Amino acid sequence: MTSVSGPESSAPVHADRPVRDRPTWQAYVQLAFWAWFLYAFGATQALLRDEQGTTRAVASLHGTAMALGGLLGAALTAKAITWWGRGVVLRVSALAVVASLLVYTAPGAQLPVTLAGIAVTSFFGTFLIISVNAFLMDYQGGAGPAALTEANALASFAGLLAPLAVGIGAATFLGWRTGVWIMMVGLIVVEIWRGRHVSVFGTRGLAQHEAEGGRFRAPVYWSLGVIMCFLATEFCMTYWGADLLRERCGFGPAAAAASLGAITGGMLVGRVLGSRLAQRIAAERLLRASILVSLAAFVLAWAFTWWPVVLLGLFGTGVGLSVQWPLGVARVIRASGGMADRASAASSFFGSIAMAIAPFALGLLSDTIGFHLAFLLVPVFLLAALAMMTTRPVR
């Protein structure tokens, strides 16, 4: 057993396959509930826009608020881990996410209130996801990339259920907010399960050693550019996918929100397969293949109006997107030379920039040239990622 995460944290022996012990499962489940919120959030946007009577561009400010909260959180996570340790940061951030989502989902809340609620949610959610990603990479050693992909497979399963829960709630007396409240209860249950056992996730001073490791090298920044393109693609698809179904296929709001499960279903399948492929195929090859799959499937979703073909295209796009975030983060950490917390924080920071710009840009562009043409931003992001990976590969 090799200690890598702090004086009270011991990692499993490095291997190609993840070790699924209690701390690993807790990290997996916590990440899954955060993913539940992310995919529920996209499904809630059209419904909240209808309630508040705003345009697409104004409604997309929720995505910008989320991104700004994420930027601030990513900038402060490493310091928070240094002061309090990953375990404490995970607990505080989970409970803070629950509290801030009570604000976002307050019935009748006006735009300034929901914007503030989502910004604070993203701030603390970023603490959570950075800590989980860095923990898994440290704790699992050589199996870190496979563990991240496996964790994101479970997250995709949660993401598959979340839009369905929002859609079912919207179509019944329960209301769409129930789909978000489920996740809030889940985070509380995880903290009860964790109990007092927080030190295994990392104790005070963990990031101090990394802070002394010097500046990032050029390959890290190229890899962060790739991460930005991946998240820009994913959030454009999940944020505006329901509108694609409403405009191109004539779906109603509830049906469109529920049908976003096609994307998350594809991501679930892709991550289950990807967690195994990552143990056998070089990460660079797997990432390039995922981009090509996403591009091919996007053509189906964008070019057709018959709903079975569009849903198939969204499913295939989800398969391609599935491994891009986990393997992209692992790529940044690998390029950083072992500075896991700083690299994970930088991934979330630059990813939040993409989240702030991409959905808003698509919404603004759609108000100018039409939604269908504006959606072509998605393949532009994917091609840019492929170009950067080809220019500066990471071994």
LOPA-72355 format. One record per residue (C-alpha): residue in one letter; x, y, z. Coordinates in steps of 0.1 Angstrom, whole numbers, plus 2048, in hexadecimal, padded with zeros to 3 digits. Each point is the difference from the previous one (the first is absolute). Layout:
# LOPA-72355
aXYZ/...
# end
This chain:
# LOPA-72355
m800800800/t80E8227F6/s7F6820810/v7FA81B7E6/s7E381680D/g80B80B822/p80D7F1820/e7DF7ED807/s7F87F67DD/s80C7DF7F1/a7FC7F77DC/p7FC7DD7F2/v81D7EF7EF/h80480F7DE/a7F07EA7E6/d7EE8027DE/r7DF7FA810/p7EF81781A/v7FC7F4823/r7DC80480A/d802805826/r7E9815816/p8128227FA/t8007FA7DA/w7DB7F8800/q7F881F815/a8138157E7/y7EE7EF7E3/v7DE80680F/q807824809/l80B8077DD/a7E17EE7F3/f7E9817814/w81381F7F3/a7FB7F37DD/w7DB7FB808/f7FE825806/l81380A7E1/y7E97EC7E9/a7E180A813/f80C8247FD/g8007FF7DA/a7DD7F0800/t7F281B817/q80B81D7EB/a7E48007E6/l7E77FB81D/l80E81C815/r8028167E1/d7DB7FA7FA/e7F8809825/q815820800/g7F680B7DD/t8238067F3/t8127FD7DF/r8197E57F8/a81D819804/v7F480C822/a7F87DC80C/s8247F67F6/l80D81881B/h7FA7E3818/g81B7ED7ED/t81681F803/a7F9803825/m8087DC804/a8218047EE/l80A81F814/g7F97EE820/g8157E37F3/l81D8187F7/l80280E823/g7FD7DE80F/a81B7F27EB/a81781D808/l7FC7F9826/t7FE7DA802/a8257F9804/k80381A81C/a7E17F1811/i80F7DD7FE/t82180E80F/w7EE80F81D/w7E67E5808/g8087E17EC/r7EB7EF7E5/g7EA7ED818/v7F4820811/v7FD8127DF/l7EA7E47F2/r7E880181E/v7FC826802/s7FC8037DA/a7E57E47FE/l7EB81081C/a8058237F0/v7F47F37DF/v7E07F3811/a7FA822810/s8058157E1/l7EA7E97EB/l7E4808818/v8038237F3/y8027F77DB/t7E17EA803/a7EB817816/p7DD8017F0/g7F98227F0/a82480B802/q80981C7E8/l81E8027E9/p818811818/v7F97E781B/t8047E17EA/l82080F7F1/a80F805823/g7F57DD80A/i8107EF7E2/a820814804/v8057F6824/t7F77DC7F8/s81B7FF7E5/f819810817/f7FE7E481A/g7F97E57E6/t8218097F0/f8117FA821/l7EF7DE801/i8097F47DD/i82480C802/s8057EE821/v7F07E07F3/n8157FF7E0/a821807811/f7F87E681B/l7F97E57E7/m81F8077EC/d81680081F/y7EE7E3812/q7FE7E97E3/g8238067F2/g8067F07DE/a7DB7F77FE/g7F6825804/p7F48067DC/a7EC7E0801/a7F180A822/l7F78227F3/t7EF7F17E2/e7EE7E7816/a7F581B818/n7F28147E2/a7EE7E17F4/l7EC800821/a7FC8267FC/s7F27FA7DD/f7E67E880E/a7F681B819/g7FF8187E2/l7E97E97ED/l7E77FF81D/a802826807/p7EF80D7E1/l7E67E5802/a7F980A824/v7FC8247F6/g7EA7F77E3/i7EA7E9814/g7FD81B81B/a7F781A7E7/a7E47EB7F1/t7F17F7822/f7F6811820/l8237FB80E/g80F81D7EC/w8228017EF/r81180B820/t7FC7DD80E/g81A7F47E7/v81A817811/w7F57F9823/i8077DB7FC/m8258087FB/m80181781F/v7F37E3816/g81A7EA7F0/l81D81680A/i7F4801824/v7FE7DA800/v8247FD7F3/e80D81681D/i7ED7EB819/w8107E17F1/r823810801/g7FB808825/r82080B811/h8177EF7E6/v80B81F7ED/s8267FE805/v8047E47E7/f7F78197E4/g81D81780A/t80A81581E/r80E823804/g81F80A7ED/l7FA7E97E2/a80281C7E6/q81F810810/h8187E77F1/e7F08057DE/a803826804/e8257FC802/g8027EC7E0/g80481F7E9/r7ED80C7E2/f7ED7EA7E7/r8127F77E0/a7F28097DE/p7EF7DD7FA/v7EA80781E/y7F28207F0/w7FA7EF7DF/s7EE7E4813/l7EB81B812/g7F680E7DF/v7F47DD7F6/i7EC7FE821/m7F08217F7/c7F47F37DE/f7F37E0810/l7EB81281A/a7F481A7E7/t7F37E47EB/e7F07ED81D/f7EF81E80F/c7F380C7DF/m7F17DE7FA/t7F17FC823/y7F5824804/w7F08047DE/g7F87DD7F6/a7DC80380C/d7FC81E7EA/l80C7EC7E2/l7E57E7807/r7E681A804/e8098137E1/r8097E47E8/c7E97E480C/g7E381380E/f8037F2823/g7EF81181D/p81480D81E/a7FC7E2817/a8077E77E4/a81E8137F4/a80F802823/a7FA7DB806/s80F7F77DE/l821810809/g8057DD80F/a80B7F67DD/i820813805/t8067F4824/g7F77DD7F6/g81B8017E5/m81880D819/l7F87E4818/v8067E67E5/g8208127F5/r80E802823/v7F97DC809/l8127F57E0/g81A81C804/s80A7F5823/r80A7DF7F1/l80F80D7E0/a815818815/q8117E280F/r80A7F37DE/i80381D7E8/a81681F803/a7ED81E80D/e80A8167E2/r7F27E77E7/l7E07FC814/l7FB825802/r8058057DB/a7E87E47F8/s7E6810817/i8028217ED/l7FA7EF7DF/v7E27ED80F/s7F182080D/l8048127DF/a7F07E47EC/a7E27FD818/f7FB825802/v7F98017DA/l7E27E9806/a7F381581D/w8048217ED/a7F77F77DC/f7DF7EC805/t7DE80980E/w7F27DC805/w8027FC825/p80D7DC801/v81E80A7EB/v806820815/l7FF7EC820/l8187E67F1/g81781D7F7/l7FE80E823/f8077DE80F/g81E7FB7E9/t80D823809/g7FD7F6825/v8157E07F9/g81B8167F1/l7FF81A81B/s8017E681C/v8257FC805/q80B8237F6/w7FD810822/p80F7E4816/l81C7F87E8/g8058257F9/v805807825/a8177E2803/r81380E7E2/v806821812/i80B7EF820/r8177EA7EC/a80F81E7EE/s805812821/g8197E880E/g7EC7F481E/m7F182180D/a7DE7F0802/d7ED81A814/r80D81E7ED/a7FA7EF7DE/s7DD7F580A/a7F982480C/a80E80E7E0/s7EA7E87EC/s7E180C812/f80B8257FD/f8057FF7DB/g7E27EA7FB/s7EB81A812/i80C81A7E8/a7F37EA7E4/m7DF7FB813/a7FD826804/i8068087DB/a7F37E37EB/p7DB7FC80A/f7FB826802/a8118047DE/l7EA7E67F1/g7E181080F/l80A8237F4/l8097F37DE/s7DF7ED7FD/d7ED821807/t81380F7E2/i8037E57E5/g7E87E580D/f8047E3818/h8077E67E6/l81E8127F0/a80D80B822/f8027DC80B/l81D7FB7E7/l81680E81B/v8017DC80E/p8157F07E4/v81681F800/f80A7F9824/l8067DB7F9/l8168087E2/a814819815/a8067E681B/l80C7E77E6/a8188197F1/m80F809822/m8057DB808/t8117FA7DF/t81681E805/r80B7F8823/p7FB7DB80A/v8057F5824/r8107DE806/
# end
